[in-house]
């Protein structure tokens, strides 16, 4: 290990994304004891949005009722209590080294599917200018950059901007969420004829992904897919 890396480990020791404990080496992504802490969604998921469903079902109730602007999507891990705590540390407490573990997990579980979709570009869900200034970090862009590097797919964080400040989605119902996001996104460059992969950290009600996908399709995108690090079940959610 180089001297610079040793100094970084002393000042900012890498931590396990599951338990938050200090890792022995920066090349280790998760404690050996914590492997299996997060639950990948690898079977019994909606064939449209990827949300967990019953063994004999093909689509979730929401995808049966509504026409979707995206072609298909997947979430990697179940959005449970441990995953929420991990994301909180990643987004708000400076544990940005988690991003590499997250991206490698995305590629491990849905990388082949992403390549079959053959996206021209990955577009992370943008933050508003105010929220980005407050946080100094867009987790969706970080996931997109690291995943794109592994899969050799171009990433375009500047392609879409969030031009309107919105309320937190947590306490809003489905209709309020859609209204909250109305006209929030603006396509900055031509997307005509492109196959686009949206990337975000969480998919629950799907309002954010659905609104962005609709915006991209209205501006000429040929097809829109999405991948999120984690995905919720019915009745909980943020995005």
Residue pairs with C-beta under 8 A, 6 or more apart in sequence:
1 9
1 26
5 26
8 26
9 26
12 94
13 22
13 23
14 22
14 23
14 25
14 26
14 28
14 97
15 21
15 22
15 23
15 89
15 95
15 97
15 98
16 22
16 23
16 30
16 31
16 34
17 29
17 30
17 86
17 89
17 90
17 95
17 98
17 101
17 102
18 30
18 31
18 34
18 37
18 38
18 82
18 86
19 31
19 33
19 34
19 37
20 85
20 89
20 95
21 31
23 29
23 30
23 31
26 97
29 100
29 101
29 104
30 37
30 101
37 82
38 77
38 78
38 82
38 83
38 86
38 105
39 77
39 78
39 80
40 76
40 77
40 78
40 105
40 109
41 50
41 52
41 74
41 75
41 76
41 77
41 78
41 231
42 109
44 52
44 53
44 54
44 55
44 57
45 51
45 52
45 53
45 74
45 75
46 52
46 53
46 57
46 58
46 59
46 60
46 63
47 58
47 59
47 72
48 59
48 60
48 63
48 68
48 72
48 73
49 60
49 62
49 63
49 68
49 70
49 72
49 73
49 203
49 206
49 231
50 72
50 73
50 74
50 75
50 203
50 231
51 60
51 62
51 63
51 75
51 203
51 231
51 232
51 233
51 234
52 78
52 231
52 233
53 59
53 60
60 234
61 234
62 205
62 206
62 234
68 210
68 213
69 210
69 213
69 214
69 216
69 217
69 224
70 198
70 209
70 210
70 213
70 224
70 225
70 226
71 117
71 223
71 224
71 225
72 117
72 225
73 198
73 203
73 209
73 225
73 226
73 227
73 228
74 110
74 113
74 226
74 227
74 228
74 231
75 203
75 227
75 228
75 229
75 230
75 231
75 232
76 105
76 106
76 109
76 110
76 227
76 228
76 229
76 230
76 231
77 83
77 105
77 229
77 230
77 231
78 230
78 231
78 232
78 233
79 202
79 204
79 230
79 231
79 232
79 233
79 236
83 230
86 98
87 139
87 201
87 202
87 229
87 230
89 95
89 98
90 96
90 98
90 99
90 102
90 139
91 135
91 137
91 139
91 201
92 135
96 137
96 142
99 139
99 142
99 143
99 146
100 146
102 143
102 146
102 229
103 143
103 146
103 147
103 149
103 150
104 150
105 229
106 143
106 147
106 227
106 229
107 114
107 147
107 150
107 151
110 227
111 150
111 151
114 147
114 151
114 153
114 197
114 225
114 227
115 151
117 195
117 197
117 223
117 225
118 195
119 153
119 195
119 196
119 197
119 225
120 154
120 194
120 195
120 196
121 153
121 154
121 155
121 156
121 159
121 194
121 196
121 197
122 144
122 147
122 148
122 153
122 154
122 155
122 156
122 196
122 197
122 198
122 199
123 144
123 155
123 156
123 157
123 159
123 160
123 196
123 197
123 198
123 199
123 212
123 216
124 138
124 140
124 141
124 143
124 144
124 145
124 155
124 157
124 198
124 199
124 200
125 140
125 198
125 199
125 200
125 208
125 209
125 212
125 239
126 138
126 140
126 141
126 157
126 160
126 161
126 162
126 185
127 135
127 138
127 140
127 162
128 162
128 163
128 164
128 165
128 166
129 162
130 165
131 165
132 138
138 157
139 201
140 199
140 200
140 201
141 155
141 157
143 199
143 200
143 201
143 229
144 155
144 157
144 199
145 155
145 157
147 153
147 199
147 227
148 154
148 155
153 197
156 189
158 188
158 189
159 187
159 188
159 189
159 191
160 185
160 186
160 187
160 188
160 212
160 215
160 216
161 185
161 186
161 188
162 184
162 185
162 186
163 183
163 184
163 185
163 186
164 183
164 184
166 180
166 181
166 184
167 180
168 238
169 177
169 180
169 205
169 207
169 208
169 237
169 238
169 239
170 237
170 238
172 180
174 205
174 207
177 205
177 207
178 207
178 210
178 211
180 207
181 207
181 208
181 211
182 211
184 211
185 211
185 212
185 215
186 215
187 215
187 216
187 219
190 219
190 220
191 216
191 219
191 220
191 221
192 219
192 220
192 221
193 220
193 221
193 222
194 220
194 221
194 222
195 221
195 222
195 223
195 224
195 225
196 216
196 221
196 223
196 224
196 225
197 224
197 225
197 226
197 227
198 209
198 212
198 213
198 216
198 224
198 225
198 226
198 227
199 226
199 227
199 228
200 208
200 209
200 226
200 228
200 229
200 239
201 228
201 229
201 230
201 239
202 228
202 229
202 230
202 231
202 232
202 237
202 238
202 239
203 209
203 226
203 228
203 230
203 231
203 232
203 239
204 231
204 232
204 236
204 237
204 238
204 239
205 237
205 239
206 239
207 239
208 239
209 226
209 228
209 239
213 224
213 226
216 224
217 224
228 239
